[in-house]
Each structure stands twice: as structure tokens, then as C-alpha cells.
């Protein structure tokens, strides 16, 4: 197996990233600010597991998502997994 084969299974391609960014568009400006900053800082580092964690978060309502971003709540049930928690940690990093 070559390095490029390993990379293709781990790193999302450009088309998937475009679709992911579109899927992450939200109705609340506050959520969009968190998400835009996340992509600015981490888009080049996103792995397939992180993409899956992000997609799980995007299934939430805007208010529930904002509560998680602001750490008013923590993930529960099916959302309480390592990928979602890692994405949230990346989103919650204080501005520098």
C-alpha cells in the first residue's frame, strides 16, 4: 500500500470538503461564526473521523448546537463519542 492510498482513505477530498462546508451552513449567525473559524483553522487537518464527528453535530438543531459550542451542555447519548468531543474541543478553543 502506498502513502497516497493511505492518505486517500484518511483525508477527505476537495469535493467532500466543499459539500461539508455547504452542509455546515446554519440559521444562527453565532453557529456560523464558530464553524467558519473552525474551517479557517483546521480544514487542512480534517480526517474522515473528524468529518464524521462534525456531520453528527450538524444533525442537531441550531440552539442545541450553540449550547454545545458554548459548553452550556456536553454531548450525550450517541453524540458522546471521541470524534464529536474532539471536534467540539477544536471549536471551543478561545480566540487568540
C-alpha positions as CSV (number, residue, x, y, z in Angstrom):
1,X,0.0,0.0,0.0
2,X,1.4,3.4,-0.9
3,X,1.4,6.6,1.1
4,X,-1.1,8.1,-1.3
5,X,-3.5,5.2,-0.8
6,X,-3.3,5.7,3.0
7,X,-3.9,9.4,2.6
8,X,-7.0,9.0,0.4
9,X,-8.7,6.8,3.0
10,X,-7.9,9.2,5.8
11,X,-8.1,12.7,4.4
12,X,-11.3,13.9,2.7
13,X,-11.0,15.1,-0.9
14,X,-11.8,18.6,-2.1
15,X,-15.3,17.7,-3.3
16,X,-16.2,16.3,0.1
17,X,-14.9,19.4,1.8
18,X,-17.0,21.6,-0.4
19,X,-20.1,19.6,0.4
20,X,-19.2,19.5,4.1
21,X,-18.8,23.3,4.2
22,X,-22.2,23.6,2.5
23,X,-23.8,21.1,5.0
24,X,-22.4,23.2,7.9
25,X,-24.2,26.4,6.9
26,X,-26.6,27.2,9.8
27,X,-29.5,29.5,10.5
28,X,-27.9,31.1,13.6
29,X,-25.1,33.6,12.9
30,X,-23.4,32.5,16.1
31,X,-23.1,28.9,14.9
32,X,-21.7,30.1,11.6
33,X,-19.0,32.1,13.3
34,X,-17.9,29.0,15.3
35,X,-18.0,26.9,12.2
36,X,-16.2,29.4,9.9
37,X,-13.4,29.8,12.4
38,X,-13.1,26.1,12.8
39,X,-12.7,25.7,9.0
40,X,-10.2,28.5,8.8
41,X,-8.0,26.9,11.5
42,X,-8.5,23.2,10.9
43,X,-9.7,22.4,7.3
44,X,-6.4,21.1,6.1
45,X,-6.1,18.8,9.1
46,X,-9.5,17.2,9.0
47,X,-9.6,13.4,8.9
48,X,-12.5,11.2,8.0
49,X,-13.3,10.5,11.7
50,X,-13.4,14.3,12.4
51,X,-15.6,14.8,9.4
52,X,-18.0,12.2,10.8
53,X,-18.0,13.9,14.2
54,X,-18.8,17.2,12.5
55,X,-21.6,15.7,10.5
56,X,-23.1,14.3,13.7
57,X,-23.1,17.8,15.2
58,X,-24.8,19.2,12.1
59,X,-27.8,16.9,12.6
60,X,-28.6,19.0,15.8
61,X,-30.9,21.9,15.9
62,X,-29.2,25.3,15.9
63,X,-30.0,26.0,19.6
64,X,-28.7,22.6,20.7
65,X,-25.6,23.1,18.6
66,X,-24.9,26.5,20.1
67,X,-25.3,25.1,23.6
68,X,-22.6,22.6,22.8
69,X,-20.3,25.2,21.2
70,X,-20.6,27.4,24.3
71,X,-20.2,24.5,26.7
72,X,-23.6,25.0,28.2
73,X,-24.1,21.3,27.6
74,X,-22.0,18.3,26.8
75,X,-22.7,15.6,24.3
76,X,-25.0,12.8,25.4
77,X,-26.1,9.5,24.0
78,X,-24.9,8.8,20.5
79,X,-23.2,12.1,20.3
80,X,-21.0,11.2,23.3
81,X,-18.1,9.8,21.3
82,X,-14.4,10.7,20.7
83,X,-14.8,12.2,17.3
84,X,-17.6,14.6,18.3
85,X,-15.7,15.5,21.5
86,X,-12.6,16.3,19.5
87,X,-14.5,18.5,17.1
88,X,-16.1,20.3,19.9
89,X,-12.7,20.9,21.6
90,X,-11.4,22.3,18.4
91,X,-14.4,24.6,18.0
92,X,-14.3,25.8,21.6
93,X,-10.7,26.9,21.6
94,X,-10.6,30.5,22.8
95,X,-9.7,33.2,20.2
96,X,-6.1,34.3,20.3
